[in-house]
Amino acid sequence: MEKVIPKWVFVVDLNSCVGCNACMAACAQENQTPYWSEKWRTKVEQIEIGEFPEAKRVFFPHLCMQCQNTPCYYACPTGATYKTEEGIVLVNHERCIGCEACVIACPYGARYPYESDDVDECEKLYGEEARHTTPHIDKCTWCYHRLKEGLEPACVETCPTNCRMFGDLNVDSYVSRLVLEGKAIPLSPQLGTEPKVFYVTSKETPVGVVSHHLDEPPYKQTI
Amino acid sequence: MDGLTMYFGNYQHFVHQTSWGWMIAVYLFLGGLGGSMGALSSYFYLIRKEKHPLLFGLSTLLGIGLVNFGGIFLLIHMLKPWFAFFVWTHPTSWIFWGASFIMIYTIAGAVWGLSLISSSINFPFSQKLKTLNPSLVDKLGYISGIMGLLTAVYTGLLLSTAPAITLWSNPGLPVLFMVSALSTATAYFMLVSPSNIAHENEKLDIALLALEIIIISAFFNYLFISSAAGKYIISKMFSSIGFMGFFVVLGLLVPFFLEIYAIKKHSKSLVVLASILVLMGGFLLRFYILKFGYYTYPW
Protein backbone atom coordinates (compact mmCIF):
# COMPACT_ATOMS: atom_id res chain seq x y z
CA MET A 1 0.00 0.00 0.00
CA GLU A 2 1.32 3.44 -0.95
CA LYS A 3 2.40 5.57 1.98
CA VAL A 4 0.23 8.67 2.40
CA ILE A 5 2.25 11.72 3.44
CA PRO A 6 0.21 13.90 5.79
CA LYS A 7 -0.63 17.46 4.73
CA TRP A 8 -0.49 19.06 8.14
CA VAL A 9 -2.09 22.44 8.67
CA PHE A 10 -2.40 24.68 11.68
CA VAL A 11 -5.48 26.82 12.28
CA VAL A 12 -5.70 29.72 14.72
CA ASP A 13 -9.16 30.99 15.61
CA LEU A 14 -8.68 34.63 16.54
CA ASN A 15 -12.17 34.76 18.06
CA SER A 16 -11.25 32.50 20.93
CA CYS A 17 -7.74 33.58 22.01
CA VAL A 18 -7.94 35.07 25.50
CA GLY A 19 -4.23 35.88 25.82
CA CYS A 20 -3.51 33.44 28.64
CA ASN A 21 -0.07 32.63 27.12
CA ALA A 22 -0.38 28.98 28.14
CA CYS A 23 0.78 28.10 24.60
CA MET A 24 4.01 30.04 25.11
CA ALA A 25 4.65 28.33 28.43
CA ALA A 26 3.91 24.86 27.04
CA CYS A 27 6.18 25.48 24.06
CA ALA A 28 9.00 26.83 26.22
CA GLN A 29 8.82 23.76 28.46
CA GLU A 30 8.50 21.27 25.61
CA ASN A 31 11.21 22.78 23.42
CA GLN A 32 13.52 24.39 25.97
CA THR A 33 13.22 27.78 24.30
CA PRO A 34 15.16 30.64 25.94
CA TYR A 35 12.29 32.35 27.74
CA TRP A 36 14.93 33.83 30.05
CA SER A 37 16.05 35.98 27.08
CA GLU A 38 12.47 36.76 26.04
CA LYS A 39 12.80 34.60 22.91
CA TRP A 40 9.88 32.41 21.91
CA ARG A 41 9.05 29.93 19.19
CA THR A 42 5.44 31.00 19.42
CA LYS A 43 4.20 34.27 20.74
CA VAL A 44 0.89 35.93 21.50
CA GLU A 45 1.01 39.60 20.57
CA GLN A 46 -1.07 41.75 22.87
CA ILE A 47 -2.10 44.88 21.06
CA GLU A 48 -3.99 47.81 22.52
CA ILE A 49 -6.30 49.58 20.12
CA GLY A 50 -8.04 52.91 20.42
CA GLU A 51 -8.29 55.33 23.31
CA PHE A 52 -10.46 55.55 26.39
CA PRO A 53 -13.40 54.97 26.50
CA GLU A 54 -13.15 52.92 23.30
CA ALA A 55 -9.83 51.25 24.18
CA LYS A 56 -9.52 47.50 23.91
CA ARG A 57 -6.86 44.85 23.84
CA VAL A 58 -6.67 42.10 21.25
CA PHE A 59 -4.50 39.02 20.97
CA PHE A 60 -2.68 37.65 17.99
CA PRO A 61 -0.90 34.29 18.30
CA HIS A 62 1.78 33.50 15.73
CA LEU A 63 4.38 30.81 15.09
CA CYS A 64 6.38 29.39 12.19
CA MET A 65 4.14 29.23 9.14
CA GLN A 66 6.02 26.20 7.67
CA CYS A 67 5.84 27.93 4.28
CA GLN A 68 5.57 25.84 1.12
CA ASN A 69 7.82 28.37 -0.66
CA THR A 70 10.33 28.88 2.08
CA PRO A 71 12.42 32.10 2.12
CA CYS A 72 14.49 30.95 5.10
CA TYR A 73 15.38 27.67 3.36
CA TYR A 74 16.59 29.51 0.25
CA ALA A 75 18.56 32.07 2.29
CA CYS A 76 20.43 29.47 4.37
CA PRO A 77 23.95 29.08 2.94
CA THR A 78 24.89 25.94 4.86
CA GLY A 79 21.89 23.67 4.32
CA ALA A 80 21.24 23.74 8.08
CA THR A 81 17.62 24.62 7.28
CA TYR A 82 15.91 21.68 5.63
CA LYS A 83 12.43 20.29 5.06
CA THR A 84 11.02 16.94 6.04
CA GLU A 85 8.92 14.94 3.58
CA GLU A 86 5.82 16.33 5.30
CA GLY A 87 7.03 19.88 4.59
CA ILE A 88 8.08 20.75 8.14
CA VAL A 89 11.02 23.20 8.15
CA LEU A 90 13.69 22.18 10.64
CA VAL A 91 17.17 23.42 11.62
CA ASN A 92 20.20 21.18 12.02
CA HIS A 93 21.76 22.73 15.11
CA GLU A 94 25.24 21.37 14.42
CA ARG A 95 25.26 22.61 10.83
CA CYS A 96 23.95 26.13 11.54
CA ILE A 97 26.65 28.83 11.67
CA GLY A 98 24.29 31.57 12.87
CA CYS A 99 24.74 34.04 10.00
CA GLU A 100 21.11 35.14 10.50
CA ALA A 101 20.37 35.25 6.76
CA CYS A 102 17.28 33.13 7.53
CA VAL A 103 16.19 35.48 10.34
CA ILE A 104 16.27 38.35 7.86
CA ALA A 105 14.47 36.31 5.19
CA CYS A 106 11.56 35.15 7.37
CA PRO A 107 8.54 37.42 6.76
CA TYR A 108 6.81 36.25 9.94
CA GLY A 109 9.46 36.87 12.60
CA ALA A 110 9.60 33.18 13.44
CA ARG A 111 13.36 32.81 13.92
CA TYR A 112 15.77 33.98 16.59
CA PRO A 113 19.39 33.29 17.58
CA TYR A 114 19.95 30.73 20.34
CA GLU A 115 23.19 32.31 21.50
CA SER A 116 26.07 30.94 23.58
CA ASP A 117 24.64 32.49 26.76
CA ASP A 118 21.31 30.82 26.04
CA VAL A 119 23.00 27.46 25.50
CA ASP A 120 24.81 27.85 28.84
CA GLU A 121 21.55 28.67 30.61
CA CYS A 122 19.77 25.77 28.89
CA GLU A 123 22.45 23.32 30.00
CA LYS A 124 22.33 24.74 33.51
CA LEU A 125 18.55 24.38 33.70
CA TYR A 126 18.04 21.07 31.94
CA GLY A 127 21.36 19.31 32.61
CA GLU A 128 21.70 16.09 30.62
CA GLU A 129 18.22 16.61 29.20
CA ALA A 130 19.35 19.79 27.41
CA ARG A 131 18.61 19.66 23.67
CA HIS A 132 20.29 22.93 22.72
CA THR A 133 23.97 22.22 23.13
CA THR A 134 25.44 24.51 20.50
CA PRO A 135 24.60 28.06 19.34
CA HIS A 136 22.21 28.08 16.37
CA ILE A 137 19.19 29.81 14.89
CA ASP A 138 16.05 28.42 16.46
CA LYS A 139 12.46 28.22 15.26
CA CYS A 140 9.16 26.46 15.81
CA THR A 141 9.00 22.90 14.47
CA TRP A 142 5.29 22.38 15.15
CA CYS A 143 6.72 19.93 17.73
CA TYR A 144 7.80 17.57 14.96
CA HIS A 145 9.04 15.04 17.54
CA ARG A 146 5.51 14.85 18.94
CA LEU A 147 3.86 14.67 15.53
CA LYS A 148 5.96 11.62 14.68
CA GLU A 149 4.50 9.94 17.77
CA GLY A 150 0.94 10.82 16.77
CA LEU A 151 0.64 13.66 19.29
CA GLU A 152 -0.41 17.23 18.65
CA PRO A 153 1.99 20.17 19.08
CA ALA A 154 2.36 21.14 22.74
CA CYS A 155 0.74 24.55 22.21
CA VAL A 156 -2.34 22.96 20.62
CA GLU A 157 -2.68 20.38 23.34
CA THR A 158 -2.48 22.98 26.09
CA CYS A 159 -4.67 25.72 24.56
CA PRO A 160 -7.69 25.96 26.91
CA THR A 161 -9.98 27.69 24.41
CA ASN A 162 -9.23 25.60 21.31
CA CYS A 163 -7.92 28.72 19.62
CA ARG A 164 -5.07 26.61 18.25
CA MET A 165 -6.08 23.63 16.14
CA PHE A 166 -4.09 21.11 14.19
CA GLY A 167 -5.08 18.72 11.44
CA ASP A 168 -4.32 16.86 8.24
CA LEU A 169 -5.83 18.02 4.95
CA ASN A 170 -5.99 14.39 3.84
CA VAL A 171 -8.46 13.66 6.62
CA ASP A 172 -11.94 15.16 6.77
CA SER A 173 -12.16 17.15 9.97
CA TYR A 174 -13.28 20.51 11.35
CA VAL A 175 -9.75 21.83 10.80
CA SER A 176 -9.41 20.63 7.22
CA ARG A 177 -12.86 21.99 6.35
CA LEU A 178 -11.96 25.43 7.76
CA VAL A 179 -8.99 25.54 5.39
CA LEU A 180 -10.48 23.88 2.31
CA GLU A 181 -13.68 25.94 2.49
CA GLY A 182 -11.69 29.17 2.80
CA LYS A 183 -12.99 30.06 6.25
CA ALA A 184 -9.43 30.21 7.53
CA ILE A 185 -6.92 32.26 5.53
CA PRO A 186 -3.13 32.60 5.46
CA LEU A 187 -1.08 35.68 6.41
CA SER A 188 0.52 37.87 3.73
CA PRO A 189 -0.50 35.65 0.80
CA GLN A 190 0.83 38.31 -1.59
CA LEU A 191 4.38 37.27 -0.67
CA GLY A 192 3.84 33.90 -2.33
CA THR A 193 5.22 31.96 0.63
CA GLU A 194 2.13 29.71 0.83
CA PRO A 195 2.01 29.44 4.63
CA LYS A 196 0.43 26.39 6.27
CA VAL A 197 -0.91 28.33 9.24
CA PHE A 198 -4.41 29.66 8.63
CA TYR A 199 -6.38 32.20 10.64
CA VAL A 200 -10.08 32.36 11.32
CA THR A 201 -10.40 36.10 11.45
CA SER A 202 -12.04 38.14 14.11
CA LYS A 203 -13.76 41.48 13.83
CA GLU A 204 -11.54 42.81 16.56
CA THR A 205 -8.15 41.54 15.52
CA PRO A 206 -5.87 43.89 13.60
CA VAL A 207 -4.42 41.49 11.09
CA GLY A 208 -3.49 43.05 7.76
CA VAL A 209 -5.60 40.63 5.74
CA VAL A 210 -8.78 41.55 7.63
CA SER A 211 -8.22 45.27 7.87
CA HIS A 212 -11.50 45.88 6.06
CA HIS A 213 -13.27 44.73 9.20
CA LEU A 214 -11.84 47.57 11.21
CA ASP A 215 -12.57 51.23 11.33
CA GLU A 216 -10.21 52.56 14.00
CA PRO A 217 -7.68 55.19 12.90
CA PRO A 218 -3.99 54.31 12.67
CA TYR A 219 -2.01 55.00 15.80
CA LYS A 220 1.51 54.75 17.15
CA GLN A 221 2.78 52.74 20.07
CA THR A 222 6.23 52.34 21.54
CA ILE A 223 7.04 48.97 23.06
CA MET B 1 12.33 44.41 21.51
CA ASP B 2 12.71 47.33 23.91
CA GLY B 3 12.79 50.77 22.41
CA LEU B 4 11.37 49.81 19.06
CA THR B 5 8.75 52.01 17.57
CA MET B 6 5.82 50.13 16.16
CA TYR B 7 3.34 51.80 13.89
CA PHE B 8 -0.09 50.34 13.50
CA GLY B 9 -1.28 51.86 10.27
CA ASN B 10 -3.72 49.91 8.13
CA TYR B 11 -3.28 47.22 10.79
CA GLN B 12 0.19 46.23 9.83
CA HIS B 13 3.12 47.02 11.99
CA PHE B 14 6.65 47.87 11.11
CA VAL B 15 9.44 46.54 13.25
CA HIS B 16 13.07 47.49 12.88
CA GLN B 17 15.32 44.56 12.06
CA THR B 18 18.01 44.13 14.69
CA SER B 19 19.87 41.15 13.21
CA TRP B 20 22.27 43.07 10.99
CA GLY B 21 23.86 46.23 12.32
CA TRP B 22 27.00 48.31 11.79
CA MET B 23 29.32 45.29 11.45
CA ILE B 24 27.38 44.04 8.43
CA ALA B 25 27.40 47.63 7.09
CA VAL B 26 31.21 47.57 7.25
CA TYR B 27 31.20 44.19 5.47
CA LEU B 28 28.93 45.51 2.71
CA PHE B 29 30.96 48.71 2.34
CA LEU B 30 34.36 47.05 2.19
CA GLY B 31 32.99 44.31 -0.08
CA GLY B 32 31.70 46.93 -2.51
CA LEU B 33 34.78 49.16 -2.33
CA GLY B 34 37.32 46.35 -2.50
CA GLY B 35 35.51 44.49 -5.26
CA SER B 36 35.13 47.64 -7.34
CA MET B 37 38.81 48.52 -6.88
CA GLY B 38 39.66 45.24 -8.59
CA ALA B 39 37.00 45.75 -11.26
CA LEU B 40 38.23 49.26 -12.10
CA SER B 41 41.88 48.19 -12.02
CA SER B 42 41.15 45.53 -14.65
CA TYR B 43 39.10 48.02 -16.66
CA PHE B 44 41.77 50.74 -16.59
CA TYR B 45 44.69 48.42 -17.31
CA LEU B 46 43.23 45.89 -19.72
CA ILE B 47 40.55 47.87 -21.57
CA ARG B 48 41.61 51.51 -21.31
CA LYS B 49 45.29 50.46 -21.59
CA GLU B 50 46.48 52.81 -18.86
CA LYS B 51 50.14 51.84 -18.41
CA HIS B 52 50.49 51.96 -14.65
CA PRO B 53 50.98 48.32 -13.66
CA LEU B 54 52.22 49.17 -10.19
CA LEU B 55 49.19 51.34 -9.38
CA PHE B 56 46.62 48.84 -10.67
CA GLY B 57 48.44 45.81 -9.27
CA LEU B 58 48.66 47.33 -5.81
CA SER B 59 45.06 48.58 -6.01
CA THR B 60 43.81 45.08 -6.81
CA LEU B 61 45.81 43.63 -3.94
CA LEU B 62 44.51 46.31 -1.60
CA GLY B 63 40.97 45.67 -2.87
CA ILE B 64 41.31 41.97 -2.09
CA GLY B 65 42.62 42.87 1.36
CA LEU B 66 39.65 45.15 2.03
CA VAL B 67 37.09 42.56 0.87
CA ASN B 68 38.61 39.88 3.07
CA PHE B 69 39.01 42.26 6.01
CA GLY B 70 35.31 43.11 5.60
CA GLY B 71 34.57 39.38 5.64
CA ILE B 72 36.04 39.21 9.14
CA PHE B 73 33.17 41.44 10.32
CA LEU B 74 30.65 38.95 8.91
CA LEU B 75 32.52 36.11 10.61
CA ILE B 76 32.60 37.92 13.96
CA HIS B 77 28.86 38.46 13.67
CA MET B 78 28.18 34.71 13.18
CA LEU B 79 27.32 32.46 16.11
CA LYS B 80 29.81 29.80 14.93
CA PRO B 81 32.39 31.42 12.61
CA TRP B 82 34.70 28.40 12.86
CA PHE B 83 32.21 26.44 10.70
CA ALA B 84 31.98 29.21 8.08
CA PHE B 85 33.27 26.87 5.35
CA PHE B 86 29.78 25.28 5.37
CA VAL B 87 28.59 28.30 3.33
CA TRP B 88 29.71 26.47 0.20
CA THR B 89 27.03 23.82 0.53
CA HIS B 90 23.71 25.42 -0.42
CA PRO B 91 23.67 27.25 -3.79
CA THR B 92 20.19 28.77 -3.36
CA SER B 93 21.71 31.23 -0.88
CA TRP B 94 23.36 34.44 -2.06
CA ILE B 95 25.98 33.99 0.67
CA PHE B 96 27.10 30.84 -1.19
CA TRP B 97 27.60 32.90 -4.36
CA GLY B 98 29.14 35.86 -2.55
CA ALA B 99 31.69 33.64 -0.83
CA SER B 100 32.45 32.03 -4.22
CA PHE B 101 32.88 35.40 -5.97
CA ILE B 102 35.19 36.59 -3.18
CA MET B 103 37.25 33.40 -3.26
CA ILE B 104 37.75 33.49 -7.05
CA TYR B 105 38.44 37.24 -6.94
CA THR B 106 41.01 36.69 -4.20
CA ILE B 107 42.87 33.96 -6.09
CA ALA B 108 42.71 35.44 -9.62
CA GLY B 109 43.26 39.00 -8.41
CA ALA B 110 46.21 38.05 -6.22
CA VAL B 111 48.03 36.30 -9.08
CA TRP B 112 47.21 39.12 -11.52
CA GLY B 113 48.05 41.90 -9.06
CA LEU B 114 51.33 40.30 -8.01
CA SER B 115 52.24 39.74 -11.67
CA LEU B 116 51.68 43.43 -12.40
CA ILE B 117 53.85 44.61 -9.54
CA SER B 118 56.55 41.96 -10.08
CA SER B 119 58.24 44.15 -12.70
CA SER B 120 58.68 46.95 -10.14
CA ILE B 121 59.02 45.18 -6.80
CA ASN B 122 61.09 42.14 -5.93
CA PHE B 123 59.51 39.59 -3.60
CA PRO B 124 59.98 35.83 -3.16
CA PHE B 125 57.87 34.70 -6.17
CA SER B 126 58.39 37.70 -8.42
CA GLN B 127 60.83 35.97 -10.80
CA LYS B 128 58.46 33.05 -11.25
CA LEU B 129 55.50 35.37 -11.90
CA LYS B 130 57.44 37.20 -14.60
CA THR B 131 57.68 33.95 -16.55
CA LEU B 132 53.91 33.44 -16.64
CA ASN B 133 52.25 33.49 -20.07
CA PRO B 134 51.06 37.13 -20.61
CA SER B 135 47.83 35.88 -22.18
CA LEU B 136 47.09 33.81 -19.06
CA VAL B 137 47.88 36.81 -16.84
CA ASP B 138 45.48 38.97 -18.86
CA LYS B 139 42.76 36.32 -18.57
CA LEU B 140 43.26 36.28 -14.80
CA GLY B 141 42.94 40.08 -14.88
CA TYR B 142 39.58 39.84 -16.64
CA ILE B 143 38.39 37.15 -14.22
CA SER B 144 39.54 39.28 -11.29
CA GLY B 145 37.69 42.33 -12.63
CA ILE B 146 34.45 40.46 -13.29
CA MET B 147 34.54 38.73 -9.90
CA GLY B 148 35.31 42.05 -8.19
CA LEU B 149 32.26 43.62 -9.83
CA LEU B 150 30.09 40.62 -8.94
CA THR B 151 31.26 40.93 -5.33
CA ALA B 152 30.01 44.52 -5.32
CA VAL B 153 26.65 43.49 -6.85
CA TYR B 154 26.32 40.57 -4.42
CA THR B 155 26.29 42.93 -1.44
CA GLY B 156 22.96 44.28 -2.72
CA LEU B 157 21.57 40.88 -3.70
CA LEU B 158 22.26 39.61 -0.18
CA LEU B 159 19.79 42.09 1.26
CA SER B 160 17.19 41.69 -1.48
CA THR B 161 16.16 38.23 -0.22
CA ALA B 162 14.05 39.56 2.65
CA PRO B 163 10.47 39.61 1.31
CA ALA B 164 9.01 41.40 4.33
CA ILE B 165 11.54 44.25 4.30
CA THR B 166 10.25 46.78 1.80
CA LEU B 167 13.46 48.79 1.48
CA TRP B 168 15.56 45.72 0.73
CA SER B 169 13.43 43.38 -1.34
CA ASN B 170 13.45 45.25 -4.60
CA PRO B 171 15.57 45.01 -7.76
CA GLY B 172 16.92 48.55 -7.32
CA LEU B 173 19.11 47.78 -4.33
CA PRO B 174 21.80 45.70 -6.09
CA VAL B 175 22.03 48.40 -8.78
CA LEU B 176 22.32 51.15 -6.15
CA PHE B 177 25.01 49.23 -4.27
CA MET B 178 26.94 48.53 -7.48
CA VAL B 179 26.91 52.18 -8.60
CA SER B 180 27.82 53.37 -5.11
CA ALA B 181 30.63 50.80 -4.89
CA LEU B 182 32.06 51.89 -8.25
CA SER B 183 31.82 55.50 -7.11
CA THR B 184 33.76 54.82 -3.90
CA ALA B 185 36.43 52.92 -5.85
CA THR B 186 36.68 55.82 -8.30
CA ALA B 187 37.11 58.14 -5.32
CA TYR B 188 39.97 55.93 -4.13
CA PHE B 189 41.63 56.21 -7.55
CA MET B 190 41.16 59.99 -7.50
CA LEU B 191 43.16 60.03 -4.26
CA VAL B 192 46.05 57.86 -5.37
CA SER B 193 46.34 58.22 -9.17
CA PRO B 194 48.69 60.44 -11.18
CA SER B 195 47.00 63.67 -12.22
CA ASN B 196 46.07 62.63 -15.78
CA ILE B 197 44.27 59.48 -14.58
CA ALA B 198 42.77 61.30 -11.59
CA HIS B 199 41.31 63.86 -13.96
CA GLU B 200 39.62 61.15 -16.03
CA ASN B 201 38.36 59.55 -12.82
CA GLU B 202 36.74 62.81 -11.76
CA LYS B 203 34.58 62.72 -14.90
CA LEU B 204 33.75 59.06 -14.26
CA ASP B 205 32.88 59.78 -10.63
CA ILE B 206 30.66 62.73 -11.56
CA ALA B 207 28.73 60.40 -13.88
CA LEU B 208 28.49 57.72 -11.19
CA LEU B 209 27.37 60.21 -8.54
CA ALA B 210 24.77 61.60 -10.97
CA LEU B 211 23.53 58.04 -11.53
CA GLU B 212 23.45 57.43 -7.76
CA ILE B 213 21.44 60.62 -7.22
CA ILE B 214 18.94 59.44 -9.85
CA ILE B 215 18.66 55.99 -8.25
CA ILE B 216 18.24 57.44 -4.75
CA SER B 217 15.54 59.78 -6.11
CA ALA B 218 13.85 56.79 -7.75
CA PHE B 219 13.96 55.00 -4.39
CA PHE B 220 12.26 57.95 -2.72
CA ASN B 221 9.60 57.89 -5.41
CA TYR B 222 9.14 54.12 -5.02
CA LEU B 223 8.81 54.42 -1.26
CA PHE B 224 6.28 57.24 -1.54
CA ILE B 225 3.99 55.35 -3.88
CA SER B 226 4.58 51.68 -3.05
CA SER B 227 2.89 50.91 0.26
CA ALA B 228 2.20 51.96 3.83
CA ALA B 229 5.58 50.48 4.76
CA GLY B 230 7.29 52.62 2.09
CA LYS B 231 5.63 55.77 3.44
CA TYR B 232 6.66 54.84 6.96
CA ILE B 233 10.28 54.26 5.91
CA ILE B 234 10.55 57.50 3.99
CA SER B 235 9.10 59.44 6.91
CA LYS B 236 11.90 57.93 9.03
CA MET B 237 14.50 58.79 6.37
CA PHE B 238 13.41 62.40 5.99
CA SER B 239 13.41 62.94 9.74
CA SER B 240 16.91 61.50 10.14
CA ILE B 241 19.64 64.14 10.31
CA GLY B 242 22.27 61.46 9.83
CA PHE B 243 20.71 60.16 6.63
CA MET B 244 19.67 63.46 5.06
CA GLY B 245 22.53 65.59 6.38
CA PHE B 246 25.52 63.29 6.38
CA PHE B 247 24.61 60.88 3.56
CA VAL B 248 22.39 62.74 1.08
CA VAL B 249 23.95 66.19 1.46
CA LEU B 250 27.55 65.61 2.59
CA GLY B 251 28.10 62.17 1.11
CA LEU B 252 26.32 62.62 -2.22
CA LEU B 253 25.30 66.14 -3.28
CA VAL B 254 28.30 68.09 -1.94
CA PRO B 255 30.96 65.83 -3.56
CA PHE B 256 28.97 65.85 -6.81
CA PHE B 257 29.06 69.65 -7.03
CA LEU B 258 32.57 69.82 -5.58
CA GLU B 259 33.88 67.58 -8.33
CA ILE B 260 32.19 69.63 -11.04
CA TYR B 261 33.75 72.76 -9.54
CA ALA B 262 37.15 71.06 -9.08
CA ILE B 263 37.27 70.09 -12.76
CA LYS B 264 36.85 73.73 -13.78
CA LYS B 265 39.36 75.01 -11.22
CA HIS B 266 41.83 72.10 -11.48
CA SER B 267 41.91 72.03 -7.70
CA LYS B 268 43.60 68.93 -6.23
CA SER B 269 42.60 69.80 -2.67
CA LEU B 270 38.90 69.93 -3.62
CA VAL B 271 39.25 66.56 -5.34
CA VAL B 272 40.78 65.09 -2.19
CA LEU B 273 37.95 66.52 -0.08
CA ALA B 274 35.31 65.23 -2.51
CA SER B 275 36.90 61.76 -2.55
CA ILE B 276 36.87 61.52 1.24
CA LEU B 277 33.22 62.60 1.30
CA VAL B 278 32.32 59.99 -1.35
CA LEU B 279 33.99 57.26 0.72
CA MET B 280 32.14 58.42 3.83
CA GLY B 281 28.88 58.51 1.85
CA GLY B 282 29.46 54.95 0.62
CA PHE B 283 29.64 53.63 4.16
CA LEU B 284 26.72 55.74 5.39
CA LEU B 285 24.51 54.54 2.52
CA ARG B 286 24.90 50.93 3.66
CA PHE B 287 24.62 51.82 7.33
CA TYR B 288 21.33 53.62 6.77
CA ILE B 289 19.93 51.03 4.37
CA LEU B 290 20.38 48.52 7.20
CA LYS B 291 19.03 50.98 9.77
CA PHE B 292 15.86 51.59 7.75
CA GLY B 293 15.25 47.88 7.23
CA TYR B 294 11.76 47.51 8.67
CA TYR B 295 9.78 44.28 8.59
CA THR B 296 6.14 44.60 7.72
CA TYR B 297 4.34 42.16 9.98
CA PRO B 298 0.71 41.34 9.23
CA TRP B 299 -0.62 41.69 12.77
Chai-1 contact restraints between the chains, C-beta under 6 A:
chainA,res_idxA,chainB,res_idxB,connection_type,confidence,min_distance_angstrom,max_distance_angstrom,comment,restraint_id
A,E45,B,W299,contact,1.0,0.0,6.0,A-B,restraint_1
A,F60,B,W299,contact,1.0,0.0,6.0,A-B,restraint_2
A,P71,B,P163,contact,1.0,0.0,6.0,A-B,restraint_3
A,Y74,B,T92,contact,1.0,0.0,6.0,A-B,restraint_4
A,A75,B,S93,contact,1.0,0.0,6.0,A-B,restraint_5
A,A75,B,T161,contact,1.0,0.0,6.0,A-B,restraint_6
A,C76,B,H90,contact,1.0,0.0,6.0,A-B,restraint_7
A,C76,B,S93,contact,1.0,0.0,6.0,A-B,restraint_8
A,P77,B,V87,contact,1.0,0.0,6.0,A-B,restraint_9
A,P77,B,H90,contact,1.0,0.0,6.0,A-B,restraint_10
A,P77,B,S93,contact,1.0,0.0,6.0,A-B,restraint_11
A,P77,B,I95,contact,1.0,0.0,6.0,A-B,restraint_12
A,P77,B,F96,contact,1.0,0.0,6.0,A-B,restraint_13
A,T78,B,F86,contact,1.0,0.0,6.0,A-B,restraint_14
A,T78,B,T89,contact,1.0,0.0,6.0,A-B,restraint_15
A,T78,B,H90,contact,1.0,0.0,6.0,A-B,restraint_16
A,G79,B,T89,contact,1.0,0.0,6.0,A-B,restraint_17
A,G79,B,H90,contact,1.0,0.0,6.0,A-B,restraint_18
A,I97,B,M78,contact,1.0,0.0,6.0,A-B,restraint_19
A,I97,B,K80,contact,1.0,0.0,6.0,A-B,restraint_20
A,I97,B,F83,contact,1.0,0.0,6.0,A-B,restraint_21
A,I97,B,A84,contact,1.0,0.0,6.0,A-B,restraint_22
A,I97,B,F86,contact,1.0,0.0,6.0,A-B,restraint_23
A,G98,B,M78,contact,1.0,0.0,6.0,A-B,restraint_24
A,G98,B,L79,contact,1.0,0.0,6.0,A-B,restraint_25
A,G98,B,K80,contact,1.0,0.0,6.0,A-B,restraint_26
A,C99,B,M78,contact,1.0,0.0,6.0,A-B,restraint_27
A,E100,B,S19,contact,1.0,0.0,6.0,A-B,restraint_28
A,A101,B,I95,contact,1.0,0.0,6.0,A-B,restraint_29
A,V103,B,S19,contact,1.0,0.0,6.0,A-B,restraint_30
A,I104,B,S19,contact,1.0,0.0,6.0,A-B,restraint_31
A,I104,B,A162,contact,1.0,0.0,6.0,A-B,restraint_32
A,A105,B,T161,contact,1.0,0.0,6.0,A-B,restraint_33
A,A105,B,A162,contact,1.0,0.0,6.0,A-B,restraint_34
A,P107,B,P163,contact,1.0,0.0,6.0,A-B,restraint_35
A,P107,B,A164,contact,1.0,0.0,6.0,A-B,restraint_36
A,P135,B,L79,contact,1.0,0.0,6.0,A-B,restraint_37
A,P135,B,K80,contact,1.0,0.0,6.0,A-B,restraint_38
A,L187,B,P298,contact,1.0,0.0,6.0,A-B,restraint_39
A,S188,B,P298,contact,1.0,0.0,6.0,A-B,restraint_40
A,L191,B,P163,contact,1.0,0.0,6.0,A-B,restraint_41
A,P206,B,Y11,contact,1.0,0.0,6.0,A-B,restraint_42
A,V207,B,P298,contact,1.0,0.0,6.0,A-B,restraint_43
A,V207,B,W299,contact,1.0,0.0,6.0,A-B,restraint_44
A,G208,B,Y11,contact,1.0,0.0,6.0,A-B,restraint_45
A,G208,B,Q12,contact,1.0,0.0,6.0,A-B,restraint_46
A,G208,B,P298,contact,1.0,0.0,6.0,A-B,restraint_47
A,S211,B,N10,contact,1.0,0.0,6.0,A-B,restraint_48
A,S211,B,Y11,contact,1.0,0.0,6.0,A-B,restraint_49
A,P218,B,G9,contact,1.0,0.0,6.0,A-B,restraint_50
A,Y219,B,F8,contact,1.0,0.0,6.0,A-B,restraint_51
A,K220,B,Y7,contact,1.0,0.0,6.0,A-B,restraint_52
A,Q221,B,M6,contact,1.0,0.0,6.0,A-B,restraint_53
A,T222,B,T5,contact,1.0,0.0,6.0,A-B,restraint_54
A,I223,B,M6,contact,1.0,0.0,6.0,A-B,restraint_55
